[in-house]
Amino acid sequence: MTPGALDSAWARIVDEHGADEEGVVPIGGAALIRVNNREVEAISGGEDALDSLEWAVNEVLGEALEGAETIVVAEERTLVID
């Protein structure tokens, strides 16, 4: 990834959406969590989990990182049915 790209993107995201005391950024029904200087986790739950994730990753994070040299999406899915 372009050096500093995530730093700049994260600052923009926090400025636009706010963050709690632990640094978690709520995005509608989802949340973005900065793991380190190269990784962000997106989490969601509930009925509209996939829609919330799509918005958080593609719209918010994707737009903030637009123009970054390299973006890699690692995928992990967990489905829990009550």
Beta strands, then each sheet from edge to edge (+ up, - down):
strand 1: 25-27
strand 2: 30-34
strand 3: 40-44
sheet 1: 1+ 2- 3+
end
